[in-house]
């Protein structure tokens, strides 16, 4: 059962198309796994539609009709078919990558410490997005850190505890500079997460900070 979900503002931002490419990828990946949030999004969209219906009508600009007709009569632009990404790293047997990642490409797994690997994910709609996959072995800990901005995490495999709560497959986490934590994978098995960060991670310790810099975090 999924216990941790995106906040309503993230769901609404996805519906409005106002999220960054990285954040949109994370929320979309969660929606694939979470029927509760898919239903919640429908409720929020319906509520937004009702609010629009309640607004008083506004007078149109004098040339509104002419501009609308010109747009209708203009030659239609052919949209390019969505391209598939350039591949994703290997996954544990029985695990399936979210469909949202199918248009992305990612590097092979790269070693960052004993039992810990990461992969940089390229998001076509947002080349500057800082999105990565993190794969950690059973019982492994990520260095203590806080955040220079928003960090979104979707658990794809396994589970971890960061001192605040337990996060398992399908769970979604949102943190920022007010949170200092150290995710630790449960001893039952390895954990793989998809994460998007804005503003970078702020690690404690010289070695961890150096690794973070090399990883572009």
Order of alpha helices (4+ residues) and beta strands (2+ residues): alpha-alpha-alpha-alpha-beta-beta-beta-beta-beta-beta-beta-beta-beta-beta-beta-beta-alpha
